[in-house]
């Protein structure tokens, strides 16, 4: 298959999506090569970064916020809960509406190193990237620096993994990341009037701050 075929497919979808061919080239650079360690890291990142773990994630961060409010404010867990609903609605609407081809459909099996289940449709935006960057945007403000660093590294790992397993182009991942961050920011803005009450209830010291 001609390597330029995928470029034409992505340009037909949107010239902005193709990035002048960089979207394809970056994908191939990340997706091809490496070794068993890379494949295992990519599969692990895809598995752990799935938004189906949302209930477990909420339980973990809520427990952390209640036990160590200096590390993570309980209010940020409320932001995460609402942001998740916004994110779910955005991803559920955009994927079938845009229906961008995934790398396997755009480039063909000869150019894509697929790990896990082969997928062909609804490539943009990446739901995994949206979820992990939603976590980053919702929980990072005011959190301890080790937690902020952990959230950032986790988000970058999962985003890289989605390209490495052949499920998404970099543009899909970037789009998902921006949507996740935007939903976190919007939820934080909408919940701002209730922030003093939440902080006073769960963290009296914070509620007394001017």
GIDA-V943143 format. One record per residue. N is the residue number from 1. RES is the residue in one small letter. PSI is psi as a letter, one per 40 degrees, with the letter a starting at -180 (999 if undefined). OMEGA is omega in whole degrees, 0 to 359 (none if undefined). D_CENTER is the distance of its C-alpha to the mean C-alpha in Angstrom with 2 decimals. Layout:
n = <N N>
res = <RES RES>
psi = <PSI PSI>
omega = <OMEGA OMEGA>
d_center = <D_CENTER D_CENTER>
This chain:
n = <1 2 3 4 5 6 7 8 9 10 11 12 13 14 15 16 17 18 19 20 21 22 23 24 25 26 27 28 29 30 31 32 33 34 35 36 37 38 39 40 41 42 43 44 45 46 47 48 49 50 51 52 53 54 55 56 57 58 59 60 61 62 63 64 65 66 67 68 69 70 71 72 73 74 75 76 77 78 79 80 81 82 83 84 85 86 87 88 89 90 91 92 93 94 95 96 97 98 99 100 101 102 103 104 105 106 107 108 109 110 111 112 113 114 115 116 117 118 119 120 121 122 123 124 125 126 127 128 129 130 131 132 133 134 135 136 137 138 139 140 141 142 143 144 145 146 147 148 149 150 151 152 153 154 155 156 157 158 159 160 161 162 163 164 165 166 167 168 169 170 171 172 173 174 175 176 177 178 179 180 181 182 183 184 185 186 187 188 189 190 191 192 193 194 195 196 197 198 199 200 201 202 203 204 205 206 207 208 209 210>
res = <x x x x x x x x x x x x x x x x x x x x x x x x x x x x x x x x x x x x x x x x x x x x x x x x x x x x x x x x x x x x x x x x x x x x x x x x x x x x x x x x x x x x x x x x x x x x x x x x x x x x x x x x x x x x x x x x x x x x x x x x x x x x x x x x x x x x x x x x x x x x x x x x x x x x x x x x x x x x x x x x x x x x x x x x x x x x x x x x x x x x x x x x x x x x x x x x x x x x x x x x x x x x x x x x x x>
psi = <i h d e d d d d d d d d d h d d d d f f e d d d d d d d d d d i a a a d d d d d d d d d d d d d e h e e e d d d d d d d d d d d d d d g e d d h h d d d d d d d d d d d d d d d d d d d d d d d d d f i i i d d d d d i d d e h h h h a h h i d i f d h i h d d d d d d d d d d d d d d h e i i d d d d d d d d d d d d d d d d d d d d e e d i i d d d d d d d d d d d d d d d d d d d d d e d d e d d d d d d d e g d d d d e i 999>
omega = <178 181 181 181 181 178 179 180 182 177 176 178 179 176 178 180 183 181 181 181 182 180 179 185 178 177 182 180 180 189 184 180 183 182 182 180 180 180 181 179 180 178 179 179 177 182 185 181 180 182 177 178 182 180 179 179 179 180 181 184 176 177 178 182 181 181 183 182 176 177 183 181 178 178 181 176 175 177 179 182 180 179 179 179 178 181 179 181 181 182 180 180 188 184 180 181 181 177 176 179 174 183 182 179 184 186 183 186 182 185 185 175 186 173 182 185 177 178 187 188 174 183 185 354 178 178 178 181 179 182 185 176 169 175 181 183 182 190 186 183 179 181 177 185 176 179 177 179 179 179 179 180 178 180 180 179 182 179 177 183 182 174 183 179 178 184 186 167 177 180 177 182 179 178 178 180 180 178 178 179 180 179 177 180 180 179 178 179 181 183 184 180 182 185 181 180 179 181 179 181 186 181 186 181 179 181 180 181 181 none>
d_center = <31.48 31.40 28.41 28.60 28.06 24.27 24.67 26.87 24.52 21.61 24.17 25.47 22.09 21.77 23.20 20.41 17.90 20.18 20.36 23.94 23.11 20.68 17.68 19.78 21.24 18.13 16.84 20.26 20.44 17.32 17.99 21.72 23.72 23.09 24.48 24.11 22.29 19.53 19.36 19.28 16.56 14.37 15.34 14.81 11.24 10.58 12.74 11.64 7.87 9.04 8.94 12.70 13.09 12.57 16.38 16.70 14.05 15.95 19.19 18.37 17.25 20.10 22.53 21.56 21.92 25.27 26.61 25.44 24.94 25.49 22.34 20.19 21.69 21.86 21.21 17.59 17.15 18.65 16.23 13.29 15.33 16.00 12.64 11.36 14.26 13.59 10.02 11.61 14.45 12.74 10.80 14.03 16.14 14.62 14.17 17.91 19.13 18.03 18.24 17.38 18.52 16.48 17.94 20.45 21.88 21.92 23.30 24.97 25.18 27.23 24.50 21.44 21.16 19.64 18.67 18.54 19.08 19.75 17.89 19.26 18.06 15.33 13.26 11.86 9.23 6.76 6.13 4.50 1.84 3.02 4.08 3.86 4.38 6.43 8.11 8.83 10.21 12.04 13.63 14.35 17.13 20.37 19.10 21.04 20.24 19.73 17.04 15.32 15.65 14.39 11.14 10.75 11.87 9.69 6.42 8.57 9.94 7.25 6.39 10.20 10.81 9.59 12.10 14.55 14.99 15.74 13.32 11.85 13.28 11.86 12.19 9.92 7.04 8.43 8.89 5.56 4.83 8.33 8.29 6.21 8.65 11.39 11.32 11.58 14.35 16.04 16.22 17.64 20.10 21.22 21.81 23.61 27.07 26.55 25.31 28.87 29.82 26.83 27.36 31.09 30.73 28.46 29.35 32.82 32.97 30.00 31.51 34.75 33.26 34.55>
